[in-house]
């Protein structure tokens, strides 16, 4: 399989994305064709899917949530953990019946999974009803790939380049009218030993701050209230670019826009988190008082094996400064349990650090080896029973910490954005605090996207409960 496959041009068509989109529209426009987009993975994938939907609409497709009625299916995949890949492959297998029922149906697979050559090759040979694949950095090629397939070209499987271009002006169909994702950069240069992301999303590329500001200004003008800036490591934004603007500068610039909104961001890498960034957060009320700072392990030796670029001591130093400047900030982190070679002493250091920091939320995972990463070849694999025991102990500790922290919220009033009916609590509406804590409440008047003042009347480790305050 060639790298970055391009189909030979049997028909002379211009190269730009918009022209290909117009060419597809000439084929499907006015025929009530529908597109279904299935998304797996992180917020970056969700943002990518909104652009896929935007291009589909531009090409004449209406968006549907029913794959059985679609004329074009796009499966946007994740490769961070093996479970996510298997789930996506299983779903792709189920779409075979859709193809059998509608021969003209086009099926595409994109995202992180087919950016791996072995996965693209697997899809090519085991899923013959998939028409083409493309990677996270090749979204702009969707109109071209679809046009060529509709015009009779052969199936195509693209392996992305390490540093593809940053393409602006891709249309977006957002799922929400009050919450928005804004990608400020793409790719990753960190090469943590357990992580597949640099191999499937390429090297770091930052968008120009002018383009980001224009997008955020438009969102605020349209009434968006919750805007999240996305990047694999937002703290390295602007590095190696021809403009002088780091992430702290960008945040200050965006926070100066007038309006009623909050800026969130993720993900922030500890090795690049600066005091300047924390100071900017403390100075600007438009920046949410929330800090997600992935720890992964409390053991400096395990962090070294993970190639994280910081020690536990350096991490604590950063957290102490956050607590000093942002004492009311909600803190969250990621933890990997049972990394190869993790001893009981290493794990105890993780528990000790959790006790010290007292995170509001912890997103924990048992280590999952990813093919192609250095950690997948490491020895001293932790036995399954030890993995399970450590995860249980970690969750027990964090539940106690979260329960205690949330208890301090009792009687306080929070301004939240109503996110509609709770899926797990009948009759309750769901909102999130500025710090991203779930707050469930009852209201007869609140609608999706409304600001609501809610007084906390009951607390739980993983949710707050309250009543609307007029």
C-alpha positions as CSV (number, residue, x, y, z in Angstrom):
1,X,0.0,0.0,0.0
2,X,1.5,3.3,-1.1
3,X,1.8,6.1,1.4
4,X,-0.9,8.9,1.0
5,X,-2.6,7.2,-2.0
6,X,-4.0,9.6,-4.6
7,X,-6.3,8.2,-7.2
8,X,-5.1,8.7,-10.8
9,X,-7.2,11.4,-12.5
10,X,-9.3,9.6,-15.1
11,X,-11.4,12.8,-15.4
12,X,-9.9,16.3,-15.5
13,X,-11.3,18.0,-12.4
14,X,-9.8,20.9,-10.3
15,X,-7.9,20.1,-7.1
16,X,-9.7,22.4,-4.6
17,X,-12.2,20.9,-2.0
18,X,-15.1,23.2,-2.9
19,X,-15.0,22.3,-6.5
20,X,-15.2,18.6,-5.7
21,X,-18.1,19.4,-3.3
22,X,-19.9,21.2,-6.1
23,X,-19.2,18.2,-8.4
24,X,-20.8,15.8,-5.9
25,X,-23.8,18.2,-5.5
26,X,-24.3,18.0,-9.2
27,X,-24.7,14.2,-8.9
28,X,-26.8,14.0,-5.7
29,X,-28.4,17.4,-5.1
30,X,-32.2,17.4,-5.2
31,X,-32.4,13.7,-4.9
32,X,-33.1,13.6,-1.1
33,X,-29.9,11.7,-0.4
34,X,-29.0,11.3,3.3
35,X,-25.8,10.9,5.2
36,X,-25.3,9.1,8.6
37,X,-22.1,9.9,10.6
38,X,-21.1,7.5,13.4
39,X,-18.5,8.8,15.9
40,X,-16.2,7.0,18.3
41,X,-13.6,8.5,20.6
42,X,-12.6,11.8,21.9
43,X,-13.9,15.4,21.6
44,X,-11.5,15.9,18.7
45,X,-13.3,13.1,16.8
46,X,-16.6,14.8,17.6
47,X,-15.3,18.0,16.2
48,X,-14.1,16.1,13.1
49,X,-17.5,14.5,12.7
50,X,-19.2,18.0,12.7
51,X,-17.0,18.9,9.8
52,X,-17.8,15.7,8.0
53,X,-21.5,16.5,8.4
54,X,-20.8,20.1,7.2
55,X,-19.2,18.8,4.0
56,X,-22.0,16.3,3.5
57,X,-24.6,19.0,3.8
58,X,-22.5,21.2,1.4
59,X,-22.6,18.3,-1.1
60,X,-26.3,18.0,-1.0
61,X,-26.9,15.4,1.7
62,X,-29.3,15.9,4.6
63,X,-28.1,14.5,7.9
64,X,-29.9,11.5,9.4
65,X,-29.5,9.5,12.6
66,X,-30.8,6.3,11.0
67,X,-28.1,4.3,9.1
68,X,-30.8,2.2,7.4
69,X,-32.1,5.2,5.5
70,X,-28.7,6.6,4.6
71,X,-27.2,6.8,1.1
72,X,-23.8,7.7,2.6
73,X,-22.4,6.3,5.9
74,X,-19.2,7.6,7.5
75,X,-17.8,5.8,10.5
76,X,-15.3,8.1,12.4
77,X,-13.1,5.8,14.5
78,X,-10.8,5.9,17.5
79,X,-7.6,3.9,18.0
80,X,-6.5,5.0,21.5
81,X,-7.7,1.6,23.0
82,X,-8.1,-1.7,21.4
83,X,-11.7,-2.0,22.7
84,X,-12.7,1.1,20.7
85,X,-11.2,-0.4,17.6
86,X,-13.0,-3.7,18.0
87,X,-16.3,-1.9,18.7
88,X,-15.9,0.1,15.5
89,X,-15.0,-2.9,13.4
90,X,-18.0,-4.8,14.8
91,X,-20.3,-1.9,13.8
92,X,-18.7,-1.7,10.3
93,X,-19.5,-5.4,9.9
94,X,-23.2,-4.7,10.7
95,X,-23.4,-2.2,7.9
96,X,-22.9,-4.9,5.4
97,X,-26.7,-5.5,5.4
98,X,-27.3,-1.8,4.6
99,X,-25.1,-2.3,1.5
100,X,-27.0,-5.4,0.6
101,X,-30.3,-3.6,0.8
102,X,-29.1,-0.5,-1.1
103,X,-26.3,-1.3,-3.7
104,X,-25.6,2.4,-4.4
105,X,-24.9,3.1,-0.7
106,X,-21.4,4.5,-0.1
107,X,-19.6,3.5,3.1
108,X,-16.5,5.3,4.3
109,X,-14.3,4.7,7.4
110,X,-12.2,7.5,8.7
111,X,-10.4,8.7,11.9
112,X,-7.5,7.3,13.8
113,X,-8.1,3.6,13.1
114,X,-7.6,3.5,9.3
115,X,-4.7,5.9,9.7
116,X,-2.7,2.8,10.7
117,X,-1.6,0.9,7.7
118,X,-2.4,-2.5,9.1
119,X,-6.0,-1.5,9.9
120,X,-6.5,0.1,6.5
121,X,-5.2,-3.1,4.9
122,X,-7.6,-5.1,7.1
123,X,-10.6,-3.0,6.1
124,X,-9.6,-3.3,2.4
125,X,-9.5,-7.1,2.4
126,X,-12.0,-8.1,5.1
127,X,-14.7,-5.5,4.5
128,X,-15.1,-5.3,0.7
129,X,-18.3,-3.2,1.0
130,X,-16.3,-0.3,2.4
131,X,-15.7,2.1,-0.4
132,X,-12.8,4.3,0.9
133,X,-10.9,5.2,4.1
134,X,-9.1,8.4,5.1
135,X,-7.3,9.7,8.1
136,X,-7.9,12.5,10.6
137,X,-5.7,14.9,8.6
138,X,-7.4,14.1,5.3
139,X,-10.9,15.4,6.1
140,X,-10.7,18.0,3.4
141,X,-10.3,15.1,0.8
142,X,-13.8,13.8,1.5
143,X,-15.5,15.5,-1.4
144,X,-12.8,14.3,-3.8
145,X,-12.9,10.7,-2.6
146,X,-16.7,10.6,-2.7
147,X,-16.9,12.2,-6.1
148,X,-14.5,9.7,-7.6
149,X,-16.3,6.8,-6.0
150,X,-19.6,8.0,-7.3
151,X,-18.0,8.5,-10.7
152,X,-16.9,4.8,-10.8
153,X,-13.4,5.0,-9.5
154,X,-11.9,2.0,-7.6
155,X,-11.9,1.7,-3.8
156,X,-9.3,3.9,-2.1
157,X,-7.4,3.6,1.2
158,X,-5.3,6.6,2.2
159,X,-2.4,6.6,4.7
160,X,-1.8,10.2,5.8
161,X,1.5,12.0,5.7
162,X,3.3,12.9,9.0
163,X,2.7,16.7,8.6
164,X,-0.2,17.3,6.3
165,X,-1.6,20.8,5.6
166,X,-3.9,22.8,7.9
167,X,-7.0,23.4,5.8
168,X,-9.4,26.2,6.8
169,X,-13.0,27.0,5.6
170,X,-14.3,23.5,6.0
171,X,-18.1,23.8,6.7
172,X,-19.5,22.7,10.1
173,X,-22.8,21.2,11.2
174,X,-22.8,21.5,14.9
175,X,-24.8,19.1,17.1
176,X,-25.5,21.8,19.7
177,X,-26.6,25.5,19.4
178,X,-24.9,26.5,22.7
179,X,-21.8,24.3,23.0
180,X,-19.0,24.1,20.4
181,X,-15.7,22.4,19.8
182,X,-13.0,24.5,18.2
183,X,-9.8,22.7,17.1
184,X,-6.8,25.1,17.6
185,X,-4.2,22.5,16.5
186,X,-3.7,19.0,15.2
187,X,-1.3,16.2,15.8
188,X,1.2,15.4,18.5
189,X,5.0,15.5,19.0
190,X,5.2,13.9,22.4
191,X,5.4,10.1,21.6
192,X,4.4,8.9,25.0
193,X,5.5,5.2,24.9
194,X,1.9,3.9,25.3
195,X,0.1,6.2,22.9
196,X,-0.8,5.7,19.3
197,X,-1.9,9.3,18.6
198,X,1.3,10.7,17.1
199,X,1.3,7.8,14.6
200,X,-2.3,8.3,13.5
201,X,-2.7,12.1,13.8
202,X,0.7,13.2,12.6
203,X,3.0,15.9,13.8
204,X,1.8,19.1,15.5
205,X,0.2,21.8,13.3
206,X,-1.3,24.9,14.7
207,X,-4.0,27.0,13.2
208,X,-3.3,30.7,12.7
209,X,-4.7,32.7,15.7
210,X,-6.6,35.0,13.3
211,X,-8.6,32.0,12.0
212,X,-9.3,30.7,15.5
213,X,-10.4,34.2,16.7
214,X,-12.7,34.6,13.7
215,X,-14.4,31.2,14.4
216,X,-14.8,32.0,18.1
217,X,-16.2,35.5,17.4
218,X,-18.7,34.0,15.1
219,X,-19.8,31.4,17.6
220,X,-20.2,34.0,20.4
221,X,-22.2,36.2,18.0
222,X,-24.5,33.2,17.2
223,X,-25.1,32.8,21.0
224,X,-22.8,29.9,21.8
225,X,-22.1,29.9,25.5
226,X,-19.7,27.0,26.1
227,X,-16.7,26.8,23.8
228,X,-13.9,24.2,24.2
229,X,-10.5,24.7,22.5
230,X,-9.1,21.3,21.4
231,X,-5.7,19.9,20.8
232,X,-3.7,16.8,21.7
233,X,-1.5,19.2,23.7
234,X,-2.8,22.7,23.7
235,X,0.1,23.9,25.7
236,X,2.4,23.5,22.7
237,X,0.2,25.6,20.5
238,X,2.1,27.9,18.2
239,X,5.4,26.1,18.6
240,X,7.6,26.2,15.5
241,X,5.1,28.5,13.6
242,X,5.7,31.7,11.7
243,X,3.5,33.7,14.1
244,X,4.3,34.8,17.7
245,X,1.5,33.5,19.8
246,X,1.6,30.8,22.4
247,X,-1.4,29.2,24.1
248,X,-1.5,31.7,26.9
249,X,-1.5,34.5,24.4
250,X,-4.3,32.9,22.4
251,X,-6.4,32.4,25.5
252,X,-6.0,36.0,26.5
253,X,-6.9,37.1,23.0
254,X,-10.0,35.0,22.9
255,X,-11.1,35.9,26.4
256,X,-11.1,39.6,25.5
257,X,-14.1,39.1,23.2
258,X,-17.2,40.6,24.6
259,X,-20.1,38.3,25.4
260,X,-21.7,35.9,27.8
261,X,-19.6,32.7,27.4
262,X,-17.0,30.4,28.9
263,X,-13.8,29.0,27.4
264,X,-12.7,25.5,28.2
265,X,-9.7,23.7,26.8
266,X,-8.2,20.2,26.6
267,X,-5.9,18.5,26.7
268,X,-3.1,20.2,28.7
269,X,0.2,18.4,29.0
270,X,2.0,18.9,32.3
271,X,5.5,19.2,30.8
272,X,4.4,22.4,28.9
273,X,2.0,23.9,31.5
274,X,3.4,27.3,32.4
275,X,2.8,29.8,35.2
276,X,2.0,32.3,32.4
277,X,-1.0,30.1,31.3
278,X,-2.3,29.8,34.9
279,X,-1.9,33.6,35.4
280,X,-3.9,34.3,32.3
281,X,-6.7,32.0,33.5
282,X,-6.8,33.7,36.9
283,X,-7.0,37.2,35.2
284,X,-9.9,36.4,32.8
285,X,-13.5,35.6,33.9
286,X,-14.3,34.2,30.4
287,X,-12.0,31.3,31.0
288,X,-13.6,28.5,33.0
289,X,-12.2,27.7,36.4
290,X,-11.4,24.1,35.4
291,X,-8.1,22.5,34.8
292,X,-7.7,19.0,33.3
293,X,-4.0,18.0,33.7
294,X,-3.3,14.3,32.9
295,X,-1.0,12.7,35.5
296,X,-1.0,9.1,34.3
297,X,1.1,7.9,37.2
298,X,2.4,9.2,40.6
299,X,5.7,7.3,40.2
300,X,8.5,9.2,38.5
301,X,10.0,5.9,37.4
302,X,6.8,4.9,35.6
303,X,6.5,8.4,34.1
304,X,10.0,8.0,32.7
305,X,9.0,4.7,31.1
306,X,6.0,6.4,29.7
307,X,8.2,9.1,28.2
308,X,6.0,11.8,29.8
309,X,8.8,14.4,30.2
310,X,8.1,15.4,33.8
311,X,8.5,13.9,37.3
312,X,5.9,13.5,40.0
313,X,7.6,16.3,41.9
314,X,7.4,18.7,38.9
315,X,3.7,17.8,38.5
316,X,3.0,18.6,42.1
317,X,4.7,21.9,41.7
318,X,2.4,22.8,38.8
319,X,-0.7,21.7,40.8
320,X,0.4,23.8,43.8
321,X,0.6,26.9,41.6
322,X,-2.9,26.2,40.1
323,X,-4.3,25.9,43.6
324,X,-2.6,29.1,44.7
325,X,-3.9,31.2,41.7
326,X,-7.2,29.4,41.1
327,X,-8.3,28.1,44.5
328,X,-11.9,27.6,43.3
329,X,-10.9,25.6,40.2
330,X,-12.2,22.1,39.5
331,X,-9.3,19.7,39.0
332,X,-9.4,16.5,36.9
333,X,-6.8,14.1,35.6
334,X,-6.2,10.8,33.7
335,X,-4.6,7.8,35.3
336,X,-3.2,4.6,33.7
337,X,-3.3,1.7,36.0
338,X,-0.9,-1.3,35.7
339,X,1.6,0.1,33.1
340,X,4.2,-2.6,32.3
341,X,6.7,-2.8,35.2
342,X,4.4,-0.9,37.7
343,X,5.2,-2.3,41.2
344,X,3.1,-2.0,44.2
345,X,5.3,0.8,45.4
346,X,4.8,2.7,42.1
347,X,1.0,2.3,42.5
348,X,1.0,3.4,46.1
349,X,2.7,6.6,44.9
350,X,-0.2,7.2,42.6
351,X,-2.7,6.8,45.5
352,X,-0.6,9.1,47.6
353,X,-0.7,11.8,45.0
354,X,-4.4,11.5,44.6
355,X,-4.8,11.9,48.3
356,X,-2.5,15.0,48.2
357,X,-4.1,16.8,45.2
358,X,-7.8,15.7,45.8
359,X,-9.1,15.7,42.2
360,X,-12.8,16.4,41.6
361,X,-12.7,13.9,38.8
362,X,-10.4,11.1,37.7
363,X,-10.6,9.3,34.4
364,X,-8.9,6.0,34.9
365,X,-7.9,3.2,32.5
366,X,-6.2,-0.1,32.8
367,X,-3.2,-0.1,30.5
368,X,-4.1,-1.4,27.0
369,X,-1.2,-2.2,24.7
370,X,-1.4,-0.6,21.3
371,X,0.3,-2.2,18.3
372,X,3.2,0.0,17.0
373,X,4.0,1.7,20.3
374,X,7.2,1.1,22.4
375,X,5.2,0.1,25.5
376,X,3.6,-2.8,23.6
377,X,7.0,-4.5,23.5
378,X,7.8,-3.9,27.2
379,X,8.3,-6.8,29.6
380,X,7.1,-7.2,33.2
381,X,3.4,-7.2,32.3
382,X,1.2,-6.8,35.3
383,X,-1.0,-9.9,36.0
384,X,-4.8,-9.4,35.3
385,X,-5.8,-10.0,38.9
386,X,-3.4,-7.4,40.1
387,X,-4.7,-4.9,37.4
388,X,-8.3,-5.4,38.6
389,X,-7.3,-5.0,42.3
390,X,-5.4,-1.8,41.6
391,X,-8.2,-0.3,39.6
392,X,-10.7,-1.2,42.3
393,X,-8.6,0.5,45.0
394,X,-8.1,3.6,42.8
395,X,-11.8,3.9,42.2
396,X,-12.6,3.4,45.9
397,X,-10.2,6.1,46.9
398,X,-11.4,8.6,44.2
399,X,-15.0,7.9,45.1
400,X,-14.3,8.9,48.7
401,X,-12.4,12.1,47.6
402,X,-15.1,13.1,45.2
403,X,-17.9,12.5,47.7
404,X,-16.1,14.7,50.2
405,X,-15.4,17.5,47.7
406,X,-19.0,17.5,46.4
407,X,-20.3,17.6,49.9
408,X,-18.8,21.1,50.2
409,X,-21.1,22.2,47.4
410,X,-24.2,21.7,49.4
411,X,-26.2,24.9,49.7
412,X,-24.2,26.7,47.0
413,X,-25.9,28.1,43.9
414,X,-24.4,27.5,40.5
415,X,-25.2,29.0,37.1
416,X,-25.4,26.1,34.7
417,X,-26.4,25.6,31.1
418,X,-29.4,23.3,30.7
419,X,-28.4,20.3,28.6
420,X,-31.9,18.7,28.4
421,X,-33.4,15.6,30.0
422,X,-31.1,13.4,32.0
423,X,-30.7,9.9,30.4
424,X,-30.3,8.2,33.8
425,X,-32.6,10.3,36.0
426,X,-36.2,10.4,34.8
427,X,-37.9,13.8,35.2
428,X,-34.6,15.6,35.9
429,X,-32.8,18.1,33.7
430,X,-29.1,18.0,33.4
431,X,-26.6,20.8,33.5
432,X,-22.9,21.2,34.2
433,X,-21.2,23.7,36.4
434,X,-18.3,25.9,35.1
435,X,-16.0,23.2,36.4
436,X,-17.8,20.5,34.4
437,X,-19.6,18.8,37.4
438,X,-22.9,17.3,36.6
439,X,-25.8,19.1,38.3
440,X,-29.3,17.5,38.1
441,X,-32.4,19.6,38.8
442,X,-36.1,20.0,38.1
443,X,-37.6,22.9,36.2
444,X,-40.8,23.5,34.2
445,X,-39.4,26.3,32.2
446,X,-35.8,25.6,31.4
447,X,-34.9,24.6,27.8
448,X,-31.8,23.3,26.2
449,X,-29.1,26.0,26.2
450,X,-30.8,28.2,28.8
451,X,-28.8,29.5,31.7
452,X,-30.3,28.3,35.0
453,X,-29.4,29.2,38.6
454,X,-29.5,26.0,40.6
455,X,-29.1,25.6,44.4
456,X,-27.5,22.3,45.5
457,X,-29.7,20.4,47.8
458,X,-28.1,16.9,47.7
459,X,-24.7,15.6,46.7
460,X,-23.2,12.4,45.5
461,X,-19.6,11.4,44.5
462,X,-20.4,11.7,40.8
463,X,-23.3,14.2,40.6
464,X,-24.9,17.1,42.4
465,X,-28.7,17.5,42.8
466,X,-30.5,20.8,43.2
467,X,-33.5,23.0,42.6
468,X,-33.9,26.0,40.3
469,X,-33.6,29.4,42.0
470,X,-35.4,32.2,40.3
